Structure formats: C-alpha cells, structure tokens
C-alpha cells in the first residue's frame, strides 16, 4: 500500500484542491492510504471518511520551520509516508525549505523550486508572456493605497484587483477598488495587483511537469460560471491546440516541476491569448481531469515512486463539471478528538 499525505482539504466556499486530489487517487488503480493534512479542526475533508483515512492538524506554515518539520516527522513515524502532495500556495515555500530533509526520510514531493515559484509570481507575468509569445493584460503592483490610486488612474475602470496568492475582484469604480484592496491586503498581505480588464472568455489548462520541460499530460477547460471569489463552479472540457501549445512553451521555459494551473483569457474581438495567472499547484477542480481520463494525481505519485505512468493528453471533450454543495453529519466526539489530540482516524461510519 502507498501512503500519500495531501494538504488543502478545506472543501468550503473557497475550496482547496486536497479533496479532489484524494478522490482522484482513491479512484485510481493505486492501492492508496490517504492522510489529510489540515490547519483547522473544521476543515470538511477531515470528516470525509470515504476519502480520507486519517487526518492530522498541522502548524501554520507562517510559523517556524522546526515545528513544521517535527510535525511531519511525527506523522511519518506513525504512517510511513511515501508521498506528500502540497496544494496551497502559502505553504509551498515551507515545503521547498524542507524537501531535501523529507527525501532523506524517503518522503517524496514534486514541487517547484524557489526560482520557479518566484518566476511565476503575478508581478512577473509580463516577462513570462513575452518569453512564450503571448500577451498579458497591463498590470501594476501596489503596496500602498497611494500606489492603488495611481495604478487605477493609469489603467482605468473596470479593472481587476488581485491578491498575491488568491482571489480577484472586478472593480468598476474607485470606491470598489479601494474596498477590494483593503479586503485582500488584510487577508493575504501585499503586494496587491491592479490589472486592466480585458473582455473575453477564460480558459484553464492544468498538468504536471517533470522538471525537465516535459509534462505528464495536459487538460483544458472553458470556464462557464465562477463564484464571487473567482473559483470555477461549472466548466466544460475542451480540446484547443493553441492553448496546449502555449502551455508546452511555458513548461519548457520554466522547466516546471510539479502540478500547475495556467489561467488565460481569449479576447472577444481579436482572439488573442492573454496570460492571467500561473498557479503552482493543482486547482480545486483537478478531479475533473481524472474523470475525463487524465488522472494527474495518480501520474504524479507513480512518477515519484518510479512506477510506470501515462503521459498522454487524450481526454474526453464536451464533458461538463457540475459542482454542488452537500452536508454530512458526524458524531461530536470526532470533532473533540481532532480538536484535542490533533488527529483523527476515520472509522467509515456516517450518522
């Protein structure tokens, strides 16, 4: 049996990718024991006993590296971890610092280097877009309210106000831009990105890079509806050679290592491709790729463990993803267990 720990099991209105990754692994040909790495005792993934075999509370990655590493080593002493799949932008720098130590304990990860991580930063998209021969909407990084005022005067309205890690809002006026700026800065810190609004259709391409410029398969969608936080709610799988070629150029340019999501927009009038974001991990909707025939989490695990793995990008197009909300009921003792002891072994019981 392969033991895989996965973070980001916060399946709420701003869902993490962890539950989708675990679902893809559980439905794969692998014999997998799944360990959920949570930061809060109310993360829903903890209680999804049909997916997560056991959960552990982790110290926040904003803390010291010693505490973080000690917690993983404690989990490893119990679970004998084979692979950790990190799914949150905010924790990736911590894992980059300790990846070599984890490998010494035979725990494998496939994550970008710090250089790769920094190159795909939202504030450096113009450099990347030029390197791979596509466009990017004009943007200005803002570290103060004064910066925001100058940026919006230059860019004009409507514009997009984006956080450094997550969330983006369309601002139609200075008042809206000010409100979103303060909201994002309080939640995620600086810099905040003010970006020109371009009218068109948004698309995503996801995949997994091997660190040499090659990939383990690509999967593209057209966004149909998104939440107020900008998260994909409904999407349709598509085949678009231009998008896949663009993604391949990006992978070769960065020699990307690990999961990723390329967010682009095709302008309505010109059909030009605009680079919007490069996310350094799988997105929350990653299960859709597995359901359409490209099981990226499985391929990542197989690659890390030197097992045979597929690399094709042959998947079903015209498949619609319908995301929905649901409720589960668990005994209060489960909540008390994870809150008091920081771990919970699921017993496959649902009330």
N, C-alpha and C positions, 0 to 999 in steps of 0.2 A: 504493500500500500504506500502511496505517495502522500505526504503531509504538506499541505500548502496553506500558508497564512496569508490573509487578504485584509487590507485596511479599507476604510471608506464604506462601512456597512450602514451608514446613516441614510436609510431609504425614506426620506421625508420630502417636503416640497422642493428642496434643493438637493436631490439625491446624489449620493456618492456612487462610484462605479462598482463598489465591492459586491453587492448582492447580485448584479448582473454577471460579474466575473465568476462568482461561485456557482451560479446557476449553469453557466456555460461549462464549467468543469464537471459538475455533477451529471450533466447530460452527455459528457464526452465518453470516449472509450477507456479513459483512465480510471483506475481504482484510487479514489482520492478521499482523504480525510481533510476536511476544511476547518480552518481555525480563523475565527473573526477577531480582528484587532480593532477595538473600539476606543473612543475617547470619552464616552458618556454612557451611563447605565441605561439611558432611554433610547439608544440607537436601535431601531427596529430589527436590524439584522441579527442582533443578539438572540432574539426570541423566535427566529425562523428555523425551527428545529428540523424541517425537511431539507434545509440547505446547509446551515451552519452547525457543525458537530460540537464545537466548543468555542467559547468566546473569552477574551481577556481584555481588561481595561489597561490601556497604555498611558504613560505620562505624556503630556503635551510636548510636541516636537519643538516648541519655543523654549523649553527648559534646557537643562544641561545634558550633554551627550552621554555622560556616565550613567545617569539614571535611566535614560532611554535604552542604552546598551545592556545594562544589568537586567532590565525587564525582559528584553528579548532572550537573553541567555537563560533566565529563569523559565520562560515558556519553552525554550528549546530543550532544557533538561527534562521536561515532562513529556513534550510532544515529539521530540526528534524531528524538527522541521527540515524539510528538503528545499522548499522554495518560499520566498516572501514576495508577494505582488503588492507594491506600493501604488496607491491610486489617488493620492492627494498632493496637489502642488506644494502645499505648505510643509509637508513632511519630507519631500524628496531631498532637500539639501541635507537633512539629518542622515538619511539613508546613504547618501553619497559619501558622507564622512566615515561611516562605519562599514561600508560594503566589503572592504578587504578583510576586516575583522570577522564579519559574518562568514565570508568564504573560508576563512581558516577553521571555522566550526562546521564546514560543509553545508552552509546555508547559502543558496544561490539566489541572485537577483539579476534582472535585466532592466537596468535603468540608465538614463543618460549621464554623461559626465557633467561636471560643473560647467565646463566650457560650452558643451551643447546646450545645457539648461539656460545659460545666460544668453547665448546667441539667439534663442527663440523668444526672448523676452519681448513683451508687447511694445516696448520702447525702441526695439531694433528691427521692426518688421520691414522698414524701408530698405535696409541693407539686404535682407534676405530676398525680398521681392525682386530687387534688381538682379541679384545673383541667379535667380531661377526664371527670370524673364517674364514676370507678371507684374501687375500693378498693386498698389495698396492705397487705401483712402488716406488723404492728408491727416496727420495726427500731431498732437503736441502734448508732451508730458508736463504734468502740473504738480508742483509740490507745495503750493500755497494758493490761497484764494485769489491773490493778485495774478498768479500765473493763469488761473482759470479764466478770469475776466479778459486778459489779453488773448488767450487762446480762442475763446468763443467769438471775440470781436474779429479775429483773423479768419476763423473757419466759417463762422456764420451759423444760422439755425435753419433747419433742425441739425443737431449733431448728436453723436453718441458719447456718453460719459461712461468710462470703463474702469473697473477696479484692477489692481495689479495682479490678482490671482483669479477672481471670479466676478461675475455679474456685470451687466451692461444695461444702460437705460438710454432711451431716445429722449433727448431734451428739445422742446420746441420753443423755449424762452429762457432768458437769463435766470428767472426765478426757479424754473425746473432744473436747470444746470446746477445752480447753487445748492438746491435740495439734494440732488443725487450725489454731488461732490462730497457734501458733508456726511451723507449716509455711507458712502463707500469708504471714505477716509477713516471714519470711526470704526468700521467693521474690519477693513483689510489693511489700512495704512496707506503709505504713499509709495510710488507716485500714482496719481490718477491720470488716465488718458482721455483727452478730448479729441474726438475723431470726426472727420467730415462724414455726413450721412450720404450714402450712395444708394439710390433706388434700384432694387433688383431682387433676384431670388437667391436665397442662401443654400449652400450645399456643404456637406461634411465628407471627408474621406478619413478612414481610420486604418491602422495597420500596426505592424510590429517590426522594427528594424533590428538587424543583427549586429550593428556596429561597424559594418564594412561598406555600407551604402546599399545593401540588398535588403529585401523585405520578406516576410513570411506570409504574404497575401495582403491585398487591399480590398476595401469595401466602402462603397459610396452611397450616400443618401441625399435626397432632396427634403429639406425641412418643409413640413406642412403647417404645423402650429407649434408655438412655443409658449412657455409660461411667462408670467410677469418678470421672472428672474432671468429670462432668456434661455431656459432649458428646453430641449426638444421634447415635445409631448406626443406629436404624431409625425411620422416620416414615411417615405416610400423609398425602397431600394432602387437604384438606377445603375445603368452602365453608361459611362461617359469617358471616352478615351482621353479627352483633353484634361479632365480632372486627374485621371490616373497618371498621365504623363507628367503633369505638374507635380504630383506627389512624388513620383520617382525622382524627378530632378531635385526636389527638396531633400529626399533621403540621401542621395548621392552627395549633395552639397554639405550636409551636416554630418554624414556618416552616422545617422541616428541609431541609437541603441535603446530598445525598449518600445513600449506601446506609445501611441501618439494619436492625436486628432487634428486634422487640418481643416480649418473653417474658412470657407471662401464665399464670395458673392459674385454672381454673374450679372453684370449691369444690364438693365432692361433694354436700353436703346442700342448700345454698342456691342453687346455680347462679350465684353472684356471680362477677364477673371481678375478679381481683387482679393488679395490675401487679407483676411481679417484677424485670425489668431492661429497659433500653433500650441496646442495643449500637450504637455509632456507625459501623458498617461492615457489609458483607455477612458472613454467617456462613460456616462451613466447608462447609455443605451447600447453598450457593447454586446449585450446578449443578442440583439437583433442580427448581428453579423453571424453568430453561431447558428441561429435559427435558419439563416439563409445559406449555410454551407461553408462559412469561413470562421471556424472556431479559433479565434485568435488567442484566448487564454490557454487553451489546450496546446496550441502550437508553441507558445512561449515556454510552457512547462516542459514540453518534450525537448525543445531546443536546449534549455538549461541543463537537462538531465542526459543529454547526448543520446536521445531516442530519435527514431525516425519521425519526421514531421513533414506535413504538406506545406507547400509554398504557393500554390496556385491561387488565382483570383477569380475562379469560376463560381459564380453565385447566382441565385435566382433574383432577377429584377422584377419590379412591379409588385413587390410584397409590402404591405402597409403595416407599420407598427402602431398599435393602439395601446397607449399607456393608461393605466387606471389606478384608482386608489382602492385599498382593501383594509379590513380590520382583522386582527387576531386577538384572542383572549388567552391569557396565561395566568397561572397562579401567582399571587403576590409574593410567594416565597422565592420565585425565580428572580424577581427584582431585588428582593432583600439579599439574596445570595450574591448577585453580581455587584451590588452596591457595597456590601460589607467585605467581601473577600476578593473582589476584582476578577472573578472568573465564574463561568457557568457552563457546565456540561449539559447539553440538551438531551432529553430523555424521550424524544419523539412522542410527547403527549400534548394534545391540544384540547383545551376546555371549550 
